[in-house]
């Protein structure tokens, strides 16, 4: 059985194992140990931990992604998948992404200002040149 087949067949099933993948009594699937919860349920919602650490874990994530309703990035070596921990991880990621969006907007605003300044310089040159023709 391949890792992909194991993940598809055993997602959310308790007490299974295959190589470096296994599930605990609650059906939480782990990759390479309890330090990395891969697939898990919280209050009836199915999550995948999409915080990759290695090529192999990235493959596990790829195989499992379609089995989850939601994606969360849990910091390395943090196996806390309680509702509050998931809420915190999602809120932190949301804040990070919003900060990145603002940074992009600021950067693009600066770029737009630089481009507009250059257009103004070109228009001035064209106007001055037109006066000499």
Secondary structure as GFF3:
##gff-version 3
##sequence-region A 1 133
A	DSSP	alpha_helix	3	10	.	.	.	ID=ss1
A	DSSP	beta_strand	17	18	.	.	.	ID=ss2
A	DSSP	beta_strand	21	23	.	.	.	ID=ss3
A	DSSP	beta_strand	29	31	.	.	.	ID=ss4
A	DSSP	beta_strand	37	42	.	.	.	ID=ss5
A	DSSP	beta_strand	45	49	.	.	.	ID=ss6
A	DSSP	alpha_helix	55	64	.	.	.	ID=ss7
A	DSSP	three_ten_helix	65	67	.	.	.	ID=ss8
A	DSSP	beta_strand	70	72	.	.	.	ID=ss9
A	DSSP	alpha_helix	83	132	.	.	.	ID=ss10
###
